[in-house]
């Protein structure tokens, strides 16, 4: 059974850093692109960052380019999101999601492309 578990969410100050983790189990990790999707209260879930199944391609929303870095460790079946220079507008529940793909370089920031989701981890950035 495919399972994604997020961790690392916390309260941080503006300008600070956090690292989120998404641990995967129950599926062939290297066949899936993994994305991070924050959802702020009252807003729709949106794409923030994505890494291809082979780890060679990444994709970022304009709002996080230069501040966030997504990476994956195939030995640990884990995807990380390093979040630097945090802003109050980064406050959201962050979900990781997996998209099965035959294209090893595929990335997407569209939630509809992803079929499997974790339970989310709360990130709160104070000003």
C-alpha positions, 0 to 999 in steps of 0.5 A: 500500500502506497504511503507518504508521511510528511514531517518537519513542520514547525513554527519558524520566524520570518527569515528562518529555515525549515527542512521538511521530509516526505518518507515513502513506502509501499511502492517503487520509489524511483518510478514516481515524481514527488511534489510539495503542495502547500495549502493555506487556510481558505486557499486551494492546494497549489504546487510549490516544488517538484522533483522528477523520478530520477532526481535530475529535474526540478520545478519550482513555483515563482514564489519559492524560486531561490528560497526552496530546494527539493531533493530526494534520497533513493536509498532512504525513499525520502524527499526533502524540501529545504525552505530558506528565507521563510516568509509569513506567506509561506504559512500553510499545511504542506502536503507531499504527493506522488505521481507515477510516470514513465518519463524519468524527467517529468515534473509537474506543479499541477495537483491533478497530476498526483494521485497519492497524498500524505496527511500534511505537516503544518508550517507557520512563519511568524513575522 
